[in-house]
Amino acid sequence: MNDLGLAVGVFVLTHLIPAIRPLRRMLVGLFGERLYIALFSILSLAVIVWLGVAYAAAPYVELWPPVDELRWLPIILMPVACVLIAAGLSSRNPFSLGLGAAGFDANKPGIVALTRHPAVWGLVLWSAVHMVVNGDAASLVLFGLLTLLGFGGPKSLDAKRRKTMGAAEWQRLLDQVNGTPFGAALVQVGVGRVLLGLALYGVLLMAHEAVIGLSPLPF
């Protein structure tokens, strides 16, 4: 648990770097924008791997007893989470995580019209359902942290993007996106992104027992 707690602390600290403007400006001035982004991405990935390893090695301390019926929750909700993540990260999005604002067509926003933070909400759904189902101290520490960060993420991203784009332009673009009919937005998401999300779910389902040591299947 000590290693997991340390990994969580480093994770939080590293993700505070972009929020501390003077520190970020200093690092960008020292390394340049592209090298800074590359180094920060490598650091973030390394910390995430550390989190996973520390979580897997943490002792099992039960906080609430397992409920067999709840084991169906990941089977039902994880496909939704995976589609949100896959569609979010593979779409142009000026408001949140994704391929960036370049080339974004507000007349065909796709997943962005359903929620402007699809990848973030996918991660929130992922972490929350695992926290509830597992019911142990390590899961509460890891998935509880990710859930809290996920709930705070959209507000932080909105403030950052609004400042970058300008409040008037941000609101104009948002109004245009929100005017897209629900059915049209679903069609614009595309079958390919849905299949990509389901493929991600399939990989996670098959690898779960080998990596985590526990079958996710409720039977």
C-alpha positions in Angstrom: 0.0 0.0 0.0 2.9 2.3 0.6 4.1 1.9 -2.9 0.6 2.5 -4.3 0.3 5.6 -2.1 3.6 7.0 -3.4 2.6 6.3 -7.0 -0.7 8.1 -6.5 1.2 11.1 -5.0 3.6 11.3 -7.9 0.7 10.9 -10.3 -1.1 13.9 -8.8 2.1 16.0 -8.7 3.0 15.3 -12.3 -0.5 16.3 -13.4 -0.3 19.5 -11.5 2.6 20.6 -13.7 0.5 21.9 -16.6 -1.8 23.8 -14.1 1.1 25.7 -12.6 1.5 28.3 -15.4 5.0 29.7 -14.3 6.4 26.2 -14.0 5.0 25.2 -17.3 6.4 28.3 -19.0 9.8 27.7 -17.5 9.9 24.1 -18.7 8.7 25.1 -22.2 11.3 27.8 -22.3 14.0 25.3 -21.2 13.0 22.4 -23.5 10.8 23.9 -26.2 7.1 23.2 -26.7 7.5 19.9 -28.7 10.2 18.4 -26.4 8.3 19.4 -23.3 5.1 17.7 -24.6 7.1 14.6 -25.5 8.9 14.4 -22.1 5.7 15.1 -20.2 3.9 12.3 -22.2 6.7 9.8 -21.4 6.7 10.8 -17.7 2.9 10.4 -17.6 3.0 7.0 -19.2 5.7 5.8 -16.9 3.7 7.0 -13.8 0.6 5.2 -15.1 2.6 2.0 -15.6 3.9 2.4 -12.0 0.4 2.9 -10.8 -0.7 -0.3 -12.4 2.2 -2.3 -11.0 1.7 -0.9 -7.5 -2.0 -1.6 -7.6 -1.4 -5.2 -8.7 1.1 -5.7 -5.9 -1.0 -4.1 -3.2 -2.4 -6.4 -0.5 -6.2 -7.1 -0.6 -7.9 -5.3 2.3 -11.6 -5.7 2.1 -13.7 -2.7 2.8 -17.1 -4.1 1.8 -18.0 -7.7 0.9 -18.2 -8.7 -2.8 -21.8 -8.8 -4.2 -22.2 -11.3 -7.0 -24.9 -9.3 -8.8 -22.6 -6.3 -9.0 -20.1 -8.3 -11.1 -22.4 -7.7 -14.0 -21.9 -4.0 -13.9 -18.5 -4.0 -15.7 -19.8 -6.4 -18.3 -22.7 -4.0 -19.1 -20.9 -0.6 -18.6 -17.4 -1.2 -19.8 -18.4 -1.5 -23.5 -20.0 2.0 -23.2 -16.8 3.3 -21.4 -14.6 1.9 -24.1 -16.6 3.3 -27.0 -16.6 6.8 -25.3 -12.8 6.6 -24.9 -12.1 5.3 -28.4 -14.5 7.7 -30.1 -13.3 10.6 -28.0 -9.6 10.1 -28.6 -10.0 9.4 -32.3 -12.2 12.5 -33.0 -11.3 16.2 -33.6 -12.3 18.1 -30.5 -11.6 21.7 -29.6 -13.1 21.3 -26.1 -11.3 18.3 -24.7 -9.0 15.3 -25.2 -8.8 14.0 -28.7 -7.1 14.8 -32.0 -7.1 18.5 -31.4 -9.1 21.4 -32.8 -7.4 21.5 -36.2 -9.9 20.3 -38.8 -12.9 20.2 -36.5 -16.2 20.7 -38.3 -18.8 22.1 -36.0 -21.5 21.1 -38.5 -20.4 17.4 -38.1 -19.2 17.2 -34.5 -20.1 13.6 -34.0 -19.3 12.3 -30.4 -18.6 15.9 -29.3 -22.3 16.8 -29.8 -23.3 14.0 -27.4 -20.7 15.1 -24.8 -17.8 17.5 -25.3 -15.6 15.3 -22.9 -16.3 11.8 -24.1 -12.9 10.3 -23.2 -12.9 11.8 -19.7 -16.4 10.5 -19.0 -15.4 7.1 -20.4 -12.5 7.0 -17.9 -14.8 8.1 -15.1 -17.2 5.3 -15.9 -14.4 2.8 -16.1 -12.8 3.8 -12.7 -16.2 4.2 -10.8 -17.5 0.8 -11.8 -14.3 -0.9 -10.8 -14.2 0.9 -7.4 -17.8 -0.2 -6.6 -17.4 -3.8 -7.7 -13.9 -4.5 -6.2 -14.6 -3.1 -2.7 -11.0 -3.2 -1.4 -8.7 -0.5 -0.1 -6.3 -0.5 -3.1 -9.2 -0.1 -5.5 -10.6 2.7 -3.5 -7.3 4.5 -3.5 -6.6 4.1 -7.2 -10.0 4.2 -8.8 -11.4 6.7 -6.3 -8.5 9.1 -7.3 -9.2 8.6 -11.0 -12.9 9.1 -10.5 -12.4 12.3 -8.5 -9.9 13.6 -11.1 -12.3 12.7 -13.9 -15.2 14.6 -12.3 -12.9 17.7 -12.0 -11.4 17.3 -15.5 -14.3 18.7 -17.6 -14.4 21.9 -15.5 -10.7 22.4 -15.8 -10.6 21.7 -19.5 -13.5 24.0 -20.2 -11.8 26.9 -18.4 -8.5 26.2 -20.2 -10.1 26.0 -23.7 -12.4 29.0 -23.0 -9.3 31.1 -22.2 -7.3 29.8 -25.2 -10.2 30.3 -27.7 -11.7 33.4 -26.1 -15.1 33.2 -24.3 -17.2 34.5 -27.2 -15.7 32.0 -29.7 -15.9 29.2 -27.3 -19.6 29.9 -26.6 -20.4 30.3 -30.3 -18.8 27.0 -31.2 -20.5 25.3 -28.3 -23.9 26.6 -29.3 -23.3 25.4 -32.8 -22.3 21.9 -31.6 -25.2 21.7 -29.2 -27.6 22.4 -32.0 -26.8 19.1 -33.7 -29.7 16.6 -33.5 -29.0 13.6 -31.4 -29.6 11.1 -34.2 -27.4 13.0 -36.6 -24.6 13.0 -34.0 -24.9 9.3 -33.5 -24.6 8.7 -37.3 -21.5 11.0 -37.4 -19.7 9.0 -34.7 -19.4 6.3 -37.3 -19.5 2.5 -37.1 -15.7 2.4 -37.2 -15.3 4.2 -33.9 -17.9 2.0 -32.2 -16.1 -1.1 -33.5 -12.8 0.3 -32.3 -14.3 0.8 -28.8 -15.7 -2.7 -28.8 -12.4 -4.1 -29.9 -10.7 -2.3 -27.0 -13.3 -3.9 -24.7 -12.6 -7.3 -26.1 -8.8 -7.0 -25.6 -9.3 -5.8 -22.0 -11.8 -8.7 -21.4 -9.4 -11.3 -22.7 -6.3 -9.9 -21.0 -7.9 -9.2 -17.6 -7.3 -12.5 -16.0 -3.7 -12.8 -17.3 -2.7 -9.3 -16.2 -4.9 -8.7 -13.1 -5.2 -12.3 -11.9 -8.9 -12.3 -11.7 -11.5 -13.2 -14.4 -14.0 -10.3 -15.0 -16.7 -12.7 -16.0 -19.5 -13.0 -13.4 -20.0 -16.8 -14.1 
